[in-house]
Amino acid sequence: MSLIAVLVAGCSFVDTIDPRYDTINRSTTKARNESILLNIVRASQNVPLNFVTFSRVSGSTQANLGMAAPTFVLGANPPPATIQRDATISNSTLNTSVLAASSFDITVLESRDFYTALLSPVDLPTLNFFVRQGYSRDLLFWLFTDSVRETIGGTTVEYRNTPDPQCPVFQGTQRCFEKMVDDALATGLTVETLTEQHLPTPGPGMLGAPGGTGPPGMSPLQRPINIVYSRLCFDPVLATRSLAEYPPDIQSSLRWPGQHQPRCGNWKPDKKKLGGDTLTFEWVGTPYGTIKYEIITRSTFGIYQFLGRILSRGLTNAVRVRGPRDGSEDTRILAVAQDRSDGCFVEINYEGEMFCVPQKSAESTKRIFSILVQLLALKTQVGDLAITPTVRVAP
């Protein structure tokens, strides 16, 4: 009995969270990536997309340890007719149990605000976010641009960004959207933002204004308003960088080399005319005079449709970005195979077909997954997570 007491006193259960934390982290990542690939496949088959998100994931562990003395007889007994044990051990003598459970809350994103944001074209401030995170402008132009319209002498031609584009002939030259991307990279076309703080004008109901009744201690002078201006501009530093990052033909394909306007960092006093967003610019000093450009951007939903069209038309090996000059990366925008011979970064089965993003290479595709995750997070409002069905998993 003394030995049992010592064993019980020295026995304790120590729960470590790192294995379960790692498991939940990997599981939610896998579910998120599968959801993105599933929606791309749905888009390829003209099936409505569906968006869900985790609003909470938790795990719990419960451990029980039971111990009791075995059953035995004390005192004198008559000689047994048969041989019996002096002590009986049952399942209540020493028992343990461990229960691990996981639960998570999911939200089906179906609100008006969510779809308003999902279907709205990507604006310049959002595009600027991604440019400054180190994503290549090459990939961002392919992903976010639906078309480019070029106007010369009152005539406008459109270069559409589709998996199998039609390349119009304009001013005696046939050009595709791909060449428009080359021009943007070679000239250093990028996004520039400028934030200014403006003090509000005192008005009725504000502290400090005639008859104002604002909250005590609050003044209009303490609540400046931030106004963000954004525009497309040409950065000579990026133009120089493109010489090292891309093959020489990206420069030789320029129709009109030279200074391009507007230059980044040179904001004019009439910048307020830009409003909060503008996707137009002019190319001055060309042999044809001033050329006007308008860039039509996609929405997040449009990005899924673009990727779906690449998949449905079997052009995953044809639609490519420039990629690094040394050829060290897979330049396919959407790398999806229907076998797992090289391992899968993410895979799903849909309607009897298997779709696999290769584990090795597929760098551009993996970056697109990251961009889509970030875009959906930017489009999801707090109110979208208010009502959540709870799913509990207990093995």
C-alpha positions in Angstrom: 0.0 0.0 0.0 2.8 2.4 0.8 4.4 1.7 -2.6 1.0 2.5 -4.3 0.7 5.7 -2.4 4.1 6.8 -3.5 3.4 6.0 -7.1 0.1 7.9 -7.0 1.8 10.9 -5.3 4.5 11.0 -8.0 2.2 10.6 -10.9 1.0 13.8 -12.7 -0.3 14.6 -16.1 1.4 17.4 -18.0 -0.3 18.7 -21.1 1.8 20.1 -23.9 0.1 22.3 -26.4 2.7 22.5 -29.1 1.8 19.3 -31.0 -1.9 20.2 -31.1 -1.1 23.9 -31.9 1.0 22.6 -34.9 -1.7 20.2 -36.0 -4.4 22.9 -35.9 -2.1 25.3 -37.7 -1.4 22.9 -40.5 -5.0 21.7 -40.7 -6.5 25.2 -41.1 -3.8 26.1 -43.7 -4.7 22.9 -45.7 -8.4 23.7 -45.5 -7.9 27.3 -46.6 -5.7 26.3 -49.6 -8.1 23.6 -50.6 -11.0 26.2 -50.5 -9.1 28.5 -52.9 -8.3 25.7 -55.4 -11.9 24.4 -55.1 -13.2 27.9 -56.1 -10.8 28.1 -59.0 -12.1 24.7 -60.3 -15.7 25.8 -59.8 -15.0 28.9 -61.8 -13.5 26.8 -64.6 -16.8 24.9 -64.8 -19.1 27.9 -64.4 -20.3 26.7 -61.0 -21.2 29.3 -58.3 -18.3 30.0 -56.0 -18.7 29.6 -52.2 -16.6 31.4 -49.5 -16.3 30.3 -45.9 -13.9 31.4 -43.3 -12.7 30.2 -39.8 -13.8 32.6 -37.1 -12.5 30.5 -34.2 -10.5 27.3 -33.8 -9.9 25.7 -30.4 -8.9 22.4 -28.9 -9.3 20.8 -25.5 -7.7 17.8 -23.7 -9.1 16.0 -20.7 -7.2 13.3 -18.9 -8.4 11.0 -16.0 -6.4 8.7 -13.8 -8.0 6.3 -11.5 -6.4 3.9 -9.0 -7.7 1.7 -6.2 -6.4 -1.2 -4.1 -7.1 -4.7 -5.4 -9.8 -6.8 -3.8 -8.4 -9.3 -1.3 -9.6 -11.2 1.8 -8.3 -10.6 5.4 -8.6 -12.9 8.4 -9.0 -16.6 8.7 -11.0 -18.4 6.1 -12.0 -22.0 5.8 -9.8 -24.0 3.4 -11.1 -23.3 -0.2 -12.6 -26.1 -2.1 -10.7 -24.9 -5.1 -7.6 -22.8 -5.6 -8.5 -19.1 -5.4 -6.4 -15.9 -5.8 -5.5 -14.0 -2.7 -6.2 -10.7 -4.5 -8.4 -9.7 -7.4 -7.5 -6.9 -9.8 -10.2 -5.4 -12.0 -10.6 -2.5 -14.4 -11.2 -0.1 -11.5 -7.9 -0.9 -9.9 -5.8 1.2 -12.3 -7.3 3.0 -15.2 -6.6 6.0 -17.4 -8.4 7.9 -20.1 -7.5 10.8 -22.3 -10.0 12.7 -24.5 -8.9 15.2 -27.1 -11.4 17.3 -28.9 -11.3 20.1 -31.4 -14.0 22.6 -32.3 -14.1 25.4 -34.8 -16.6 28.1 -35.9 -17.0 28.7 -39.6 -18.9 31.5 -41.3 -20.4 31.3 -44.8 -19.7 34.7 -46.3 -23.0 35.7 -47.9 -23.6 39.2 -46.7 -24.3 42.2 -48.9 -21.2 44.0 -47.7 -19.0 41.0 -48.5 -20.2 40.6 -52.0 -20.1 44.4 -52.6 -16.4 44.3 -51.7 -15.8 41.0 -53.6 -17.3 42.3 -56.8 -15.7 45.8 -56.6 -12.6 46.4 -58.8 -9.3 46.4 -57.1 -8.3 50.1 -56.5 -4.9 51.7 -56.6 -4.3 51.9 -52.8 -4.9 48.1 -52.6 -2.6 47.5 -55.6 0.0 49.6 -53.9 -0.2 47.4 -50.8 0.8 44.4 -52.8 3.6 46.2 -54.8 5.2 47.2 -51.5 5.1 43.6 -50.1 7.6 42.5 -52.7 5.3 40.8 -55.2 6.6 41.2 -58.8 4.8 43.9 -60.8 4.8 41.4 -63.6 2.5 39.0 -61.7 0.4 41.8 -60.3 -0.3 43.3 -63.7 -1.4 39.9 -65.0 -3.6 39.2 -62.0 -5.3 42.6 -61.4 -5.6 44.0 -65.0 -8.6 43.1 -67.0 -7.7 45.2 -70.1 -5.8 48.3 -71.2 -7.3 50.9 -73.5 -5.0 53.0 -75.7 -6.3 56.2 -77.4 -4.4 57.9 -80.2 -5.9 60.7 -82.2 -9.4 60.0 -81.0 -9.2 56.3 -81.9 -9.3 53.7 -79.0 -8.2 50.1 -79.1 -8.5 47.6 -76.3 -5.9 45.0 -75.3 -7.8 42.4 -73.2 -6.1 40.1 -70.7 -7.6 36.7 -71.5 -6.0 33.3 -71.6 -6.3 33.3 -75.4 -6.2 37.0 -76.3 -7.0 38.6 -79.7 -4.1 40.9 -80.6 -5.4 44.0 -82.4 -3.4 45.8 -85.1 -3.1 49.4 -84.3 -0.9 52.0 -86.1 0.5 49.3 -88.3 1.6 47.1 -85.3 0.0 44.0 -83.9 0.3 43.9 -80.1 -1.1 41.7 -77.4 -1.7 42.3 -73.7 1.6 40.6 -73.0 3.4 43.5 -74.7 1.5 46.0 -72.7 2.9 44.3 -69.5 6.4 44.4 -71.0 6.0 48.2 -71.6 4.8 48.7 -68.0 7.8 46.8 -66.6 10.4 48.5 -68.9 9.1 52.0 -68.2 8.8 51.5 -64.4 5.0 51.9 -64.3 3.8 51.5 -60.7 1.4 52.9 -58.1 2.1 55.9 -55.9 0.1 57.1 -53.0 0.2 60.3 -51.0 -1.5 60.8 -47.6 -2.4 64.3 -46.3 -4.0 65.3 -43.1 -6.7 68.0 -43.3 -8.3 69.6 -40.3 -12.1 69.6 -40.5 -14.0 72.9 -40.8 -15.9 73.6 -37.5 -19.6 73.2 -38.0 -22.8 73.0 -36.0 -22.7 70.4 -33.3 -18.9 70.4 -33.0 -17.0 71.7 -30.0 -15.3 74.9 -30.9 -17.9 75.9 -33.4 -20.7 78.4 -32.7 -23.3 76.5 -30.8 -21.2 73.4 -30.8 -22.0 70.6 -28.4 -19.3 68.1 -29.0 -18.0 65.6 -26.4 -16.0 67.2 -23.5 -12.3 67.4 -24.2 -12.8 66.8 -28.0 -12.0 69.4 -30.5 -12.0 69.4 -34.3 -8.3 70.3 -34.2 -7.7 66.9 -32.5 -9.5 64.9 -35.2 -7.6 65.4 -38.5 -8.9 63.7 -41.6 -6.6 61.6 -43.7 -7.0 61.9 -47.4 -5.2 59.4 -49.6 -4.4 60.3 -53.2 -3.3 57.6 -55.6 -2.2 57.5 -59.2 -0.2 55.5 -61.7 3.3 56.9 -62.4 6.6 56.1 -63.9 9.5 55.3 -61.6 13.0 55.6 -63.3 14.5 53.4 -60.5 12.1 50.6 -61.4 12.8 51.1 -65.1 16.5 50.6 -64.4 15.9 47.6 -62.2 14.0 45.9 -65.0 17.2 45.9 -67.1 18.7 43.5 -64.5 15.6 41.5 -63.8 14.3 40.8 -67.3 15.8 39.8 -70.7 17.0 42.6 -73.0 14.1 42.2 -75.4 11.8 43.8 -72.8 13.5 47.1 -73.6 13.8 46.7 -77.3 10.1 46.1 -77.6 9.3 49.6 -76.4 7.7 51.6 -79.2 8.7 55.0 -77.8 11.7 55.0 -75.4 12.4 58.1 -73.4 10.9 60.1 -70.6 7.5 59.1 -69.6 5.0 61.2 -67.6 3.9 61.5 -64.9 7.1 60.9 -63.0 6.7 59.4 -59.5 7.3 61.8 -56.7 6.3 64.8 -58.7 2.8 65.6 -57.5 1.2 68.6 -59.1 -0.8 71.2 -57.1 -4.0 70.0 -58.8 -3.6 66.5 -57.3 -7.0 66.8 -55.8 -8.5 66.3 -59.2 -7.3 62.7 -58.9 -9.8 62.0 -56.2 -9.2 58.8 -54.3 -8.3 56.7 -57.3 -7.3 57.0 -60.9 -6.3 54.4 -63.4 -5.5 56.7 -66.3 -2.3 58.3 -67.5 -0.8 59.9 -70.6 2.3 59.2 -72.6 3.6 62.5 -74.1 6.2 63.1 -76.7 5.5 60.1 -78.9 5.6 60.3 -82.8 1.8 60.2 -82.6 1.5 63.0 -80.0 0.0 62.4 -76.6 -1.4 58.9 -76.1 -3.9 58.3 -73.4 -4.1 55.0 -71.5 -6.8 53.6 -69.2 -6.3 50.5 -67.1 -9.4 48.5 -66.3 -8.8 46.4 -63.1 -10.4 43.2 -62.0 -12.3 42.5 -58.8 -11.4 39.6 -56.5 -14.2 37.6 -58.1 -12.8 38.5 -61.6 -9.4 37.1 -60.6 -11.1 33.7 -59.8 -12.9 33.8 -63.2 -9.6 34.6 -65.0 -7.8 31.7 -63.3 -10.8 29.4 -64.0 -10.7 30.3 -67.7 -7.0 29.3 -67.8 -7.9 26.0 -66.3 -11.0 25.3 -68.4 -9.2 26.0 -71.7 -6.2 23.8 -70.9 -3.8 26.8 -71.1 -1.9 26.3 -67.8 1.3 25.8 -69.7 0.7 28.7 -72.0 -0.1 31.7 -69.8 3.1 32.8 -68.1 4.8 35.7 -66.5 8.3 36.8 -67.4 9.8 35.5 -64.2 13.4 35.9 -63.1 16.0 36.4 -65.7 18.0 33.3 -64.5 15.0 31.0 -65.1 15.0 29.8 -61.5 11.2 29.8 -61.1 8.2 28.2 -62.7 6.7 31.0 -64.8 3.2 29.5 -65.2 0.6 31.7 -63.6 -1.6 28.7 -62.8 0.3 25.4 -62.3 -2.3 22.7 -61.9 -1.8 19.0 -62.8 -4.1 16.1 -62.7 -1.7 13.7 -61.1 0.4 13.8 -57.9 3.6 12.3 -59.3 5.6 15.2 -58.0 3.7 15.7 -54.8 1.1 18.3 -54.1 1.2 21.6 -52.4 -2.6 21.3 -52.3 -5.0 18.8 -54.0 -8.7 18.3 -54.3 -11.1 15.9 -55.9 -14.0 17.4 -57.7 -16.6 15.6 -59.7 -14.4 12.5 -60.0 -11.3 14.5 -61.2 -8.2 15.2 -59.2 -6.5 18.7 -59.3 -3.0 19.2 -57.8 -0.8 22.2 -57.5 2.7 20.7 -57.5 4.7 20.8 -54.3 7.9 21.7 -56.2 8.1 24.9 -58.3 4.7 26.5 -59.0 6.0 29.7 -57.4 3.7 32.1 -59.1 0.6 30.0 -58.3 1.6 29.8 -54.6 2.0 33.6 -54.5 -1.4 34.0 -56.1 -2.9 31.8 -53.3 -1.3 34.2 -50.8 -2.7 37.2 -52.6 -6.2 35.7 -52.7 -6.1 35.0 -49.0 -5.1 38.6 -48.3 -7.7 40.0 -50.6 -10.5 38.0 -49.0 -9.3 39.1 -45.5 -9.5 42.7 -46.7 -13.0 42.2 -48.1 -14.3 40.5 -44.9 -16.0 42.8 -42.4 -16.3 42.2 -38.7 -20.1 41.9 -39.1 -19.7 39.0 -41.5 -18.3 36.9 -38.6 -21.2 37.7 -36.3 -23.3 34.6 -36.9 -21.3 31.4 -36.9 -22.4 27.8 -37.0 -20.3 25.7 -34.7 -18.8 22.4 -35.7 -17.3 20.1 -33.1 -15.1 17.2 -33.8 -14.5 14.6 -31.1 -12.7 11.4 -31.9 
